[in-house]
Amino acid sequence: MQDIFERARKIHTVIFDVDGVLTDGSLYLTDGGEEIKAFNSHDGHGLKMLKACGVKVALITGRQSRCVDLKAKDWGVATVYQGAKSKLPAFEALLKELEIEASACAYMGDDLIDLPVMLRCGLAITVPAAPALVKKHAHYVTRLEGGRGAVREVCEMIMHAQDTLDMHLATYLK
């Protein structure tokens, strides 16, 4: 765990996949073909907490969905790449856009499409339901499942490693 904290201390930007990370991976379709996703409110608040502590947050997802744009706006996440069938080019564009090094980024993904980014970033994170190959290349596997608090777990772990968690939590006790 010490290695994870050392890596987490150096993180300036955390990039999240959506399906399977911010959601449980289920895709609901209406009869009209509209895609519906369920997001966990604790995860969303974790993103806001992380941002409040000065860490940038971004999303890279292989799918295209209006609800992702709506949730990103609600969370205050301005950097969103949707429809990224290959995530590495989106990651490289993000690095250029934010003018940061890959080693200063954490990436949380849950499937094979996420591996190219996970292999380049400073802190690679996945969820328990990820395929074995993804877990093998992750620095950290969350205790909680995607869409069930895994993102909040990661946000708080990074904040703890950067000594900002207690200070931020104290703001709720005033």
Summary of the structure (lengths in Angstrom):
residues: 174
radius of gyration: 15.1
end to end distance: 31.6
largest distance: 49.3
contacts: 595
relative contact order: 0.21
helix: 45%
strand: 15%
